[in-house]
Amino acid sequence: MSINKPVALLQIPSRALGFVRQCGVSRASLASMLLLLLGKASIDALSALLLAGVLALMLPVGRPMGGWYAQVEAFSYGPLHGVLSPMLLLVAILVLCKGILTPLLLWLRGWLIDQWTLLVSMSVLERELAPGVRQRQETHVQSSNVAVNFVVPRIVMGAILPSLDLLTEALLIGVLLSVLVALEPVATSMMVVALLVALCIGNVVSRLLMGARGDLKFRHQTLMQRWVTDSVACLREIRLYQRVPAVLARYRPVARHFSRESARERTFMDIQSPVMELFFLLVLGSAVLVASEGSGQADFHLLALFSAVGLRLILGFRRITSILQTLRFVRPALAQLTAVAPRAANEALIAPCEDESEKQLLLCESLRYRYPGAGQDVICGLNLCLRKGEWTGLVGESGVGKSTLVDLLIGALQPLQGRIQWFSAGRAHAGIGYAGASTTLIPGTLRDNVSFLGEYCTDQQLVEALHIADIGSLLERLPEGLDTPVEVFEQRISSGERQRIGLARALLHAHSLLILDEATASLDQSTESRFLEGLRTARPGLAVLLITHRLTVLRYTDRSLLMVNGALDEFIPDPHMIQATGQLGHKDKCI
């Protein structure tokens, strides 16, 4: 998984909110969230001031001074004096704020977060499934799994929620400091300056001690995830070759680096918090002395004000420090997800033609393609003509570009040069069926897997495709036929039967062209022959591109092509070589 250049730490909140906006979150939802944050910050600030008022009411009042004293006296001898106890009123308001209003706002925020999380997850999965993603140099299946199931929760819990909490705490601190400035301007101004200096020093120390360790921790954790998922996927080989110790040996240094970086981060936070608290308490004490006009004796009313507000400020600064550490760790993942999306496919390279009178189905002229970051072209000057109803065989050594050519034909990749022209009515690629060397069964029923979640396939079409793929007998063994859930039969069918379900899926979608990319390699020769002969009989007008390493299959094709150095040449297989090996080869080399 590539790591992009991290964004600036303080830009993460705006970047995170911009990202959720790109994922489909409405402006109204964003505005509602910001109003909720402002409301929570205001309630928390009011609660701190109410606590200060309760503490002040416990002390003697009546001193002829302005500022905080005047506010306490005005409230004590206000309109409700003698009717309702001021302290009980303050306590009642405090309970209302912290016991009712705050939980209500948090519930509303949680409801919005649920909506945002759904939109983010759907948006990231949609991006992983988009054609442009295949143009990345790395297209490992576990990369998408990590992005959707691992990075998305981290973005939500490690960037979006902390960003919202950061905005809340910043608003809260701003409100409290504004109130303190209005009540005790000189002392509060000195305290603000001291706190700003402390924050700057703390940021410099954090950069010096931590540096880019958050990026390293992200890399190590992502690599740990890859090791776990890939090891489980290769469990059969790991046990067969007795590679458990080797896998653990490779995994151990990655896990050790991650635990070391995590411990370093926790230690830094544990050391930073008490130091910041001590400094803040000293600043508060100095502010109280300044507000007491330098008498050397603390005024208890000011002490009550600065203590109640200061405790909430300390909590706010601690939360901000912790949030910044969290954002520093998640910054690489956010930079990756919010990177500029790949350019849309150049549809000008695909020119559908409405002329059905010609026998041509597809024409490729001078195609060239090179993967991003690669040193040479994988497709170079390739020309190809496919005709309606014609069976074309394609052979070539591994790595010469056969799968890349398939991706170009189905539109997953776009050529850097040349053009692909379709001589068929309707949308390009709409009539292509594709089956690869292995078949993945998706959650759902047999119907869902053959139709591949298509909504307009009839039972007759599904059954016909299954019979052509020589898997129709499976229906007789399933209790609910096409509507049998996958989990009922997936453990009871062979790999060949699974593959034939994939062939039926491809047949159902193949209206003009069927691409078989080693799709019959896992079938025995008898089953393979029955399938290919039945396919030609049942679908005589269907064009077939048969990619294979077994030359015996080429006897079913009308012509054969050999891919060498990214281009295609006509190929006439040697009958003696076919009889000897059944594979395309050069001397002792089989491909």
SULZI-V510757 format. One record per residue. N is the residue number from 1. RES is the residue in three letters. PSI is psi in degrees with one decimal (999 if undefined). NEAR is the number of other ideal C-beta (glycine too) atoms within 12 Angstrom. D_LAST is the distance of its C-alpha to the last C-alpha in Angstrom with 1 decimal. Layout:
BEGIN
((N	RES	PSI	NEAR	D_LAST) (N	RES	PSI	NEAR	D_LAST))
END
This chain:
BEGIN
((1	MET	121.5	31	30.7) (2	SER	148.1	23	32.3) (3	ILE	120.7	26	36.0) (4	ASN	169.2	19	38.1) (5	LYS	126.3	15	41.4) (6	PRO	148.6	30	44.0) (7	VAL	162.5	29	46.9) (8	ALA	144.2	16	50.5) (9	LEU	-45.7	32	51.7) (10	LEU	-7.7	21	54.7) (11	GLN	-8.3	21	52.7) (12	ILE	-44.8	39	50.6) (13	PRO	-47.2	37	53.2) (14	SER	-35.5	25	53.3) (15	ARG	-40.5	31	49.5) (16	ALA	-43.9	44	49.1) (17	LEU	-36.9	31	51.6) (18	GLY	-35.2	22	50.0) (19	PHE	-45.2	37	46.6) (20	VAL	-29.1	40	48.1) (21	ARG	-41.0	24	49.8) (22	GLN	-27.0	24	46.4) (23	CYS	-1.5	31	45.2) (24	GLY	2.6	21	47.9) (25	VAL	130.6	30	51.0) (26	SER	160.5	17	54.0) (27	ARG	-35.9	14	56.7) (28	ALA	-39.2	13	59.2) (29	SER	-41.6	26	57.2) (30	LEU	-44.5	29	56.9) (31	ALA	-39.5	16	60.7) (32	SER	-40.8	22	61.5) (33	MET	-42.8	36	59.5) (34	LEU	-37.9	25	61.4) (35	LEU	-38.3	21	64.7) (36	LEU	-40.4	30	63.9) (37	LEU	-43.7	35	63.1) (38	LEU	-41.0	24	66.4) (39	GLY	-43.0	26	68.3) (40	LYS	-41.1	33	67.0) (41	ALA	-41.5	32	67.8) (42	SER	-41.1	26	71.3) (43	ILE	-41.1	32	71.9) (44	ASP	-40.3	38	70.8) (45	ALA	-43.2	34	73.1) (46	LEU	-37.9	29	75.9) (47	SER	-40.5	34	75.5) (48	ALA	-41.6	37	75.8) (49	LEU	-36.3	36	78.9) (50	LEU	-40.7	33	80.3) (51	LEU	-40.4	32	79.9) (52	ALA	-39.3	39	81.7) (53	GLY	-40.6	35	84.4) (54	VAL	-43.8	30	84.8) (55	LEU	-39.3	30	85.1) (56	ALA	-34.9	38	87.6) (57	LEU	-20.5	29	89.8) (58	MET	-13.3	21	90.2) (59	LEU	158.4	26	91.9) (60	PRO	137.8	15	95.3) (61	VAL	176.9	27	95.4) (62	GLY	0.5	13	98.1) (63	ARG	138.0	20	97.6) (64	PRO	58.4	9	98.6) (65	MET	156.4	20	95.3) (66	GLY	-155.4	17	92.8) (67	GLY	-132.8	29	89.0) (68	TRP	-37.0	39	87.6) (69	TYR	-42.3	28	91.1) (70	ALA	-38.3	21	92.1) (71	GLN	-41.7	28	89.2) (72	VAL	-44.4	36	90.0) (73	GLU	-41.3	25	93.7) (74	ALA	-38.1	19	93.1) (75	PHE	-38.9	28	91.0) (76	SER	-36.9	30	93.4) (77	TYR	33.6	16	96.4) (78	GLY	-164.6	16	94.8) (79	PRO	-26.8	12	95.7) (80	LEU	5.9	17	94.5) (81	HIS	127.3	15	96.7) (82	GLY	-12.1	10	98.8) (83	VAL	-47.5	10	96.9) (84	LEU	135.8	17	93.4) (85	SER	124.4	16	92.4) (86	PRO	-37.6	29	90.3) (87	MET	-43.2	24	88.3) (88	LEU	-36.7	15	87.5) (89	LEU	-43.9	23	86.5) (90	LEU	-42.8	31	84.1) (91	VAL	-40.3	23	82.6) (92	ALA	-42.7	19	82.3) (93	ILE	-39.5	25	80.5) (94	LEU	-43.4	28	78.2) (95	VAL	-39.8	19	77.3) (96	LEU	-43.4	19	76.7) (97	CYS	-51.7	27	74.3) (98	LYS	-26.9	24	72.3) (99	GLY	-21.1	16	72.6) (100	ILE	-56.1	17	72.1) (101	LEU	-45.6	23	71.0) (102	THR	-48.6	27	68.4) (103	PRO	-35.5	17	66.6) (104	LEU	-44.8	19	66.8) (105	LEU	-39.7	28	65.2) (106	LEU	-36.1	25	62.4) (107	TRP	-42.9	16	61.8) (108	LEU	-39.6	22	61.5) (109	ARG	-41.4	30	59.2) (110	GLY	-37.4	18	57.0) (111	TRP	-42.2	18	56.8) (112	LEU	-39.5	30	55.7) (113	ILE	-38.3	29	53.1) (114	ASP	-43.8	19	51.6) (115	GLN	-41.6	26	51.3) (116	TRP	-42.9	37	49.7) (117	THR	-41.9	27	47.2) (118	LEU	-45.9	21	46.0) (119	LEU	-40.0	27	45.7) (120	VAL	-46.2	38	43.8) (121	SER	-44.8	28	41.3) (122	MET	-38.5	20	40.7) (123	SER	-42.5	29	40.5) (124	VAL	-42.4	38	37.9) (125	LEU	-40.6	22	35.7) (126	GLU	-38.7	22	36.1) (127	ARG	-38.2	30	35.0) (128	GLU	-28.9	31	31.9) (129	LEU	-8.1	17	31.0) (130	ALA	149.6	21	31.9) (131	PRO	-35.6	27	29.3) (132	GLY	-24.0	24	30.3) (133	VAL	-31.8	30	29.2) (134	ARG	-14.0	31	25.5) (135	GLN	0.3	30	26.1) (136	ARG	152.1	27	26.7) (137	GLN	-33.2	17	24.2) (138	GLU	120.6	21	24.2) (139	THR	32.2	25	23.6) (140	HIS	136.8	20	23.3) (141	VAL	-32.0	19	24.8) (142	GLN	-19.8	26	27.3) (143	SER	-43.4	27	28.7) (144	SER	-36.9	27	30.0) (145	ASN	-44.7	24	31.3) (146	VAL	-41.7	34	33.1) (147	ALA	-44.5	37	34.5) (148	VAL	-48.1	28	35.9) (149	ASN	-11.0	20	37.0) (150	PHE	-48.3	32	37.8) (151	VAL	-38.6	36	38.7) (152	VAL	-49.7	37	40.8) (153	PRO	-34.9	22	43.2) (154	ARG	-39.1	35	43.5) (155	ILE	-43.3	41	44.4) (156	VAL	-50.8	33	47.0) (157	MET	-25.3	26	48.5) (158	GLY	-11.2	33	48.0) (159	ALA	-52.2	47	48.7) (160	ILE	-53.9	47	50.3) (161	LEU	-47.2	35	52.8) (162	PRO	-34.7	34	53.7) (163	SER	-41.3	41	54.2) (164	LEU	-41.9	38	56.6) (165	ASP	-37.1	36	58.4) (166	LEU	-43.7	35	58.6) (167	LEU	-39.0	35	60.3) (168	THR	-48.4	37	62.6) (169	GLU	-36.8	33	63.7) (170	ALA	-42.6	29	64.1) (171	LEU	-42.4	29	66.3) (172	LEU	-48.1	36	68.3) (173	ILE	-39.6	35	69.0) (174	GLY	-42.1	24	70.0) (175	VAL	-46.3	31	72.4) (176	LEU	-43.1	40	73.9) (177	LEU	-34.4	33	74.4) (178	SER	-41.2	22	76.0) (179	VAL	-43.6	31	78.4) (180	LEU	-38.3	38	79.3) (181	VAL	-39.5	23	79.8) (182	ALA	-34.7	19	82.2) (183	LEU	-46.3	32	84.1) (184	GLU	80.8	38	84.0) (185	PRO	-43.4	21	82.8) (186	VAL	-52.1	23	83.5) (187	ALA	-40.8	36	82.1) (188	THR	-38.3	34	79.0) (189	SER	-43.2	22	78.3) (190	MET	-39.8	25	78.5) (191	MET	-41.0	36	76.2) (192	VAL	-44.0	27	73.6) (193	VAL	-45.2	20	73.6) (194	ALA	-40.5	24	73.1) (195	LEU	-38.6	33	70.3) (196	LEU	-41.4	18	68.5) (197	VAL	-42.7	16	68.8) (198	ALA	-40.4	26	67.5) (199	LEU	-39.8	26	64.5) (200	CYS	-44.5	14	63.7) (201	ILE	-43.4	18	64.0) (202	GLY	-37.3	30	61.9) (203	ASN	-41.1	23	59.1) (204	VAL	-45.2	14	59.1) (205	VAL	-39.9	19	59.0) (206	SER	-41.5	28	56.2) (207	ARG	-39.6	18	54.1) (208	LEU	-40.8	13	54.9) (209	LEU	-38.1	21	54.1) (210	MET	-40.2	30	51.2) (211	GLY	-130.0	19	49.6) (212	ALA	25.8	21	46.0) (213	ARG	-25.9	30	45.7) (214	GLY	-38.2	37	45.4) (215	ASP	-40.5	27	42.1) (216	LEU	-41.2	27	40.9) (217	LYS	-40.1	37	41.9) (218	PHE	-44.0	41	40.0) (219	ARG	-44.6	27	36.8) (220	HIS	-40.8	28	37.3) (221	GLN	-38.5	33	38.1) (222	THR	-41.3	33	35.1) (223	LEU	-36.1	28	32.8) (224	MET	-42.8	28	34.6) (225	GLN	-41.6	31	33.9) (226	ARG	-41.9	29	30.1) (227	TRP	-42.3	28	30.1) (228	VAL	-50.5	25	31.9) (229	THR	-41.9	22	29.9) (230	ASP	-36.4	23	26.5) (231	SER	-41.1	24	27.7) (232	VAL	-38.2	17	29.0) (233	ALA	-30.1	18	25.7) (234	CYS	26.1	20	23.9) (235	LEU	-39.0	16	26.9) (236	ARG	-46.0	11	25.1) (237	GLU	-37.6	16	22.8) (238	ILE	-43.6	21	25.8) (239	ARG	-40.6	14	27.9) (240	LEU	-46.2	10	25.4) (241	TYR	4.9	13	24.6) (242	GLN	52.8	10	28.3) (243	ARG	13.4	18	27.7) (244	VAL	-48.0	17	30.9) (245	PRO	-37.5	13	32.8) (246	ALA	-41.1	16	30.0) (247	VAL	-44.0	24	29.8) (248	LEU	-35.8	17	33.6) (249	ALA	-36.4	14	33.8) (250	ARG	-33.7	21	31.6) (251	TYR	-32.0	25	33.6) (252	ARG	-48.5	16	37.0) (253	PRO	-33.0	16	37.3) (254	VAL	-46.6	27	36.4) (255	ALA	-35.3	23	39.0) (256	ARG	-42.6	18	41.5) (257	HIS	-41.9	23	41.3) (258	PHE	-45.5	28	41.8) (259	SER	-34.6	18	44.7) (260	ARG	-43.8	18	46.2) (261	GLU	-37.5	30	46.1) (262	SER	-42.8	24	47.5) (263	ALA	-39.0	16	50.3) (264	ARG	-40.5	24	51.1) (265	GLU	-44.2	31	51.4) (266	ARG	-41.3	19	53.7) (267	THR	-42.5	17	55.8) (268	PHE	-41.8	30	56.3) (269	MET	-41.3	28	57.4) (270	ASP	-35.9	18	59.7) (271	ILE	-38.7	20	61.4) (272	GLN	-40.0	30	61.6) (273	SER	-53.1	24	63.3) (274	PRO	-33.4	15	66.4) (275	VAL	-44.3	22	66.9) (276	MET	-38.8	33	66.8) (277	GLU	-42.4	24	69.1) (278	LEU	-45.8	16	71.6) (279	PHE	-40.7	24	71.6) (280	PHE	-39.9	35	72.1) (281	LEU	-39.5	25	75.0) (282	LEU	-39.8	20	76.7) (283	VAL	-41.0	32	76.3) (284	LEU	-44.7	38	77.8) (285	GLY	-41.3	25	80.7) (286	SER	-38.4	26	81.4) (287	ALA	-39.5	39	81.3) (288	VAL	-41.8	36	83.8) (289	LEU	-39.9	25	86.1) (290	VAL	-42.3	27	85.9) (291	ALA	-24.5	37	86.7) (292	SER	13.6	28	89.6) (293	GLU	33.2	17	91.1) (294	GLY	25.8	15	90.5) (295	SER	-14.2	12	93.1) (296	GLY	-6.4	11	91.1) (297	GLN	129.5	13	91.4) (298	ALA	134.3	25	88.8) (299	ASP	127.6	31	89.9) (300	PHE	-31.5	25	88.8) (301	HIS	-43.3	36	88.3) (302	LEU	-37.5	41	85.9) (303	LEU	-39.3	28	84.3) (304	ALA	-43.3	34	83.7) (305	LEU	-54.0	44	82.2) (306	PHE	-28.0	45	79.9) (307	SER	-49.2	29	79.0) (308	ALA	-46.8	35	77.9) (309	VAL	-38.4	45	76.0) (310	GLY	-37.9	37	74.7) (311	LEU	-40.8	25	73.2) (312	ARG	-33.9	36	71.2) (313	LEU	-40.0	40	70.3) (314	ILE	-46.0	31	69.1) (315	LEU	-40.1	27	66.9) (316	GLY	-43.4	35	65.6) (317	PHE	-37.0	36	64.7) (318	ARG	-42.3	27	63.0) (319	ARG	-41.2	28	60.9) (320	ILE	-42.7	36	60.1) (321	THR	-45.0	36	59.0) (322	SER	-40.1	27	56.8) (323	ILE	-41.1	34	55.3) (324	LEU	-37.5	37	54.5) (325	GLN	-41.4	37	52.6) (326	THR	-43.2	34	50.6) (327	LEU	-34.7	42	49.9) (328	ARG	-35.7	40	48.9) (329	PHE	-39.1	41	46.2) (330	VAL	-3.6	43	44.9) (331	ARG	-43.9	41	45.0) (332	PRO	-40.2	36	41.4) (333	ALA	-40.0	45	40.3) (334	LEU	-40.4	45	42.8) (335	ALA	-36.0	32	41.8) (336	GLN	-44.8	36	38.2) (337	LEU	-29.5	43	39.2) (338	THR	9.1	35	41.8) (339	ALA	162.0	24	39.7) (340	VAL	128.0	12	39.5) (341	ALA	152.4	21	37.2) (342	PRO	149.6	19	34.4) (343	ARG	145.9	14	35.5) (344	ALA	154.9	14	35.4) (345	ALA	140.7	25	32.8) (346	ASN	93.7	22	34.0) (347	GLU	-16.4	18	34.8) (348	ALA	-21.5	15	35.9) (349	LEU	-13.8	27	32.3) (350	ILE	116.3	31	32.1) (351	ALA	87.0	21	34.6) (352	PRO	140.9	27	35.0) (353	CYS	136.2	21	36.8) (354	GLU	-3.1	15	39.3) (355	ASP	108.0	15	39.1) (356	GLU	-2.6	17	37.8) (357	SER	-26.4	11	38.8) (358	GLU	156.8	17	35.7) (359	LYS	-11.5	18	32.5) (360	GLN	141.9	24	30.3) (361	LEU	-40.0	38	29.0) (362	LEU	138.9	40	27.2) (363	LEU	122.2	27	27.2) (364	CYS	130.1	34	25.4) (365	GLU	120.9	19	26.8) (366	SER	47.5	24	25.9) (367	LEU	140.2	37	24.2) (368	ARG	135.4	29	23.8) (369	TYR	140.1	36	23.0) (370	ARG	131.9	23	22.9) (371	TYR	145.8	24	23.1) (372	PRO	129.4	20	26.5) (373	GLY	-8.4	11	26.7) (374	ALA	156.3	19	23.4) (375	GLY	-15.6	9	23.9) (376	GLN	164.6	15	21.9) (377	ASP	141.8	24	21.0) (378	VAL	-27.3	32	17.8) (379	ILE	125.7	40	18.9) (380	CYS	112.4	27	21.0) (381	GLY	38.1	24	23.0) (382	LEU	133.5	38	20.9) (383	ASN	138.4	27	22.7) (384	LEU	137.9	39	22.0) (385	CYS	121.3	26	24.4) (386	LEU	135.7	39	24.1) (387	ARG	155.0	25	26.9) (388	LYS	131.8	28	28.8) (389	GLY	-0.8	20	27.7) (390	GLU	140.6	30	24.7) (391	TRP	122.0	35	21.2) (392	THR	125.4	38	18.5) (393	GLY	143.6	37	14.8) (394	LEU	121.4	40	12.4) (395	VAL	166.0	40	8.8) (396	GLY	157.6	35	7.1) (397	GLU	158.1	20	5.2) (398	SER	135.1	18	6.6) (399	GLY	3.4	15	10.2) (400	VAL	-11.4	29	11.0) (401	GLY	14.4	37	13.5) (402	LYS	-46.1	40	12.6) (403	SER	-33.6	30	14.6) (404	THR	-40.3	35	17.2) (405	LEU	-41.3	39	17.7) (406	VAL	-44.0	35	18.4) (407	ASP	-35.6	33	20.8) (408	LEU	-40.6	39	22.5) (409	LEU	-37.8	43	22.9) (410	ILE	-1.2	35	24.4) (411	GLY	5.8	30	26.6) (412	ALA	-28.6	27	25.4) (413	LEU	157.5	35	25.0) (414	GLN	132.3	33	27.2) (415	PRO	146.4	38	26.2) (416	LEU	-30.7	26	28.1) (417	GLN	162.1	21	28.7) (418	GLY	-176.3	30	28.6) (419	ARG	155.0	28	29.4) (420	ILE	119.1	41	28.1) (421	GLN	128.3	30	30.6) (422	TRP	131.9	37	31.0) (423	PHE	63.8	29	33.1) (424	SER	153.3	33	34.2) (425	ALA	152.3	17	37.3) (426	GLY	-168.5	16	37.5) (427	ARG	138.6	16	35.6) (428	ALA	146.4	31	32.1) (429	HIS	-6.7	30	29.3) (430	ALA	-27.1	19	31.9) (431	GLY	20.6	31	30.3) (432	ILE	134.5	37	26.7) (433	GLY	141.7	38	25.1) (434	TYR	135.7	34	22.0) (435	ALA	128.6	43	20.0) (436	GLY	-166.6	26	17.2) (437	ALA	-19.4	26	15.2) (438	SER	156.9	19	18.5) (439	THR	130.7	36	22.1) (440	THR	127.1	19	25.0) (441	LEU	128.3	28	28.4) (442	ILE	157.9	21	31.2) (443	PRO	139.4	12	34.8) (444	GLY	-144.7	21	36.9) (445	THR	175.8	27	36.8) (446	LEU	-38.2	39	34.5) (447	ARG	-45.5	33	36.0) (448	ASP	-36.0	23	35.2) (449	ASN	-37.6	41	31.6) (450	VAL	-44.9	46	31.0) (451	SER	-14.2	30	33.2) (452	PHE	52.0	30	31.9) (453	LEU	16.3	17	35.6) (454	GLY	144.8	19	36.4) (455	GLU	-9.0	9	40.1) (456	TYR	26.1	11	40.4) (457	CYS	129.2	25	38.2) (458	THR	161.8	16	40.3) (459	ASP	-36.2	18	40.0) (460	GLN	-42.7	12	39.4) (461	GLN	-40.5	24	36.4) (462	LEU	-46.5	35	34.9) (463	VAL	-40.1	27	35.5) (464	GLU	-44.2	23	34.1) (465	ALA	-39.6	43	30.8) (466	LEU	-38.7	38	30.6) (467	HIS	-39.5	28	31.3) (468	ILE	-37.2	33	28.7) (469	ALA	5.6	45	26.1) (470	ASP	36.6	31	27.5) (471	ILE	15.2	39	29.0) (472	GLY	-27.4	27	32.6) (473	SER	-19.8	16	33.8) (474	LEU	-35.2	32	33.3) (475	LEU	-35.4	28	36.4) (476	GLU	-23.4	14	38.6) (477	ARG	-11.8	17	37.8) (478	LEU	134.3	27	38.5) (479	PRO	-33.1	16	42.2) (480	GLU	15.6	15	42.4) (481	GLY	-131.0	22	39.8) (482	LEU	-24.3	32	38.2) (483	ASP	15.3	21	40.4) (484	THR	127.2	27	39.2) (485	PRO	149.5	22	38.4) (486	VAL	-41.0	27	34.8) (487	GLU	-15.4	15	36.2) (488	VAL	-34.7	20	37.6) (489	PHE	-12.1	27	34.4) (490	GLU	-27.5	25	31.4) (491	GLN	-7.2	13	31.8) (492	ARG	-1.4	15	32.3) (493	ILE	153.6	25	29.2) (494	SER	169.4	19	25.9) (495	SER	-33.7	20	22.6) (496	GLY	-38.9	28	21.9) (497	GLU	-38.9	33	25.3) (498	ARG	-42.4	31	24.8) (499	GLN	-35.8	34	21.7) (500	ARG	-27.0	39	23.8) (501	ILE	-40.1	45	26.5) (502	GLY	-37.0	41	24.0) (503	LEU	-41.0	48	23.3) (504	ALA	-39.0	44	27.1) (505	ARG	-45.4	39	27.5) (506	ALA	-40.7	40	25.2) (507	LEU	-39.7	43	27.0) (508	LEU	-30.4	39	30.3) (509	HIS	-7.0	32	29.7) (510	ALA	102.8	35	27.9) (511	HIS	-28.2	24	30.8) (512	SER	-33.3	35	29.1) (513	LEU	133.8	40	25.4) (514	LEU	122.3	46	22.9) (515	ILE	119.0	40	19.6) (516	LEU	101.2	43	17.1) (517	ASP	89.8	34	14.4) (518	GLU	29.3	33	12.3) (519	ALA	-18.7	41	15.9) (520	THR	10.0	40	15.8) (521	ALA	-30.7	30	12.9) (522	SER	0.2	25	15.8) (523	LEU	148.8	33	17.9) (524	ASP	162.6	19	18.6) (525	GLN	-36.6	18	18.3) (526	SER	-46.8	13	22.0) (527	THR	-40.5	25	22.3) (528	GLU	-43.5	32	19.4) (529	SER	-44.4	20	21.1) (530	ARG	-40.3	26	24.5) (531	PHE	-49.5	42	23.4) (532	LEU	-40.3	36	21.8) (533	GLU	-41.7	21	24.7) (534	GLY	-34.9	27	27.2) (535	LEU	-45.7	37	25.9) (536	ARG	-35.8	25	26.3) (537	THR	-42.9	15	29.7) (538	ALA	-31.7	23	31.0) (539	ARG	69.2	30	29.8) (540	PRO	-25.8	15	29.9) (541	GLY	4.3	24	30.6) (542	LEU	129.1	34	27.7) (543	ALA	138.9	39	24.9) (544	VAL	128.6	45	21.4) (545	LEU	109.9	45	18.3) (546	LEU	105.1	43	15.4) (547	ILE	124.5	42	12.2) (548	THR	162.0	41	9.5) (549	HIS	-9.6	30	6.1) (550	ARG	113.6	35	8.6) (551	LEU	-20.7	32	10.2) (552	THR	-25.2	28	13.4) (553	VAL	-23.7	34	14.2) (554	LEU	-14.7	33	14.6) (555	ARG	-14.4	25	17.8) (556	TYR	-8.5	29	19.4) (557	THR	158.5	30	19.0) (558	ASP	-30.1	20	21.5) (559	ARG	162.6	28	19.2) (560	SER	147.7	31	15.6) (561	LEU	148.0	36	14.6) (562	LEU	126.9	29	11.9) (563	MET	123.5	38	12.0) (564	VAL	128.7	25	12.4) (565	ASN	38.6	19	14.8) (566	GLY	8.9	33	16.0) (567	ALA	169.7	28	17.1) (568	LEU	140.0	34	16.4) (569	ASP	152.6	21	16.8) (570	GLU	142.5	19	17.5) (571	PHE	127.9	23	14.8) (572	ILE	107.7	18	16.0) (573	PRO	148.6	29	13.6) (574	ASP	118.0	18	14.8) (575	PRO	-36.3	14	16.6) (576	HIS	-37.2	11	16.5) (577	MET	-38.8	24	12.7) (578	ILE	-43.0	24	12.7) (579	GLN	-32.0	13	15.5) (580	ALA	-44.0	17	14.1) (581	THR	-26.7	22	10.8) (582	GLY	5.6	24	10.6) (583	GLN	156.4	26	6.9) (584	LEU	129.6	37	5.9) (585	GLY	169.8	22	5.8) (586	HIS	110.3	16	8.6) (587	LYS	-115.8	10	11.1) (588	ASP	5.9	10	10.0) (589	LYS	120.3	13	6.7) (590	CYS	145.9	19	3.8) (591	ILE	999	24	0.0))
END
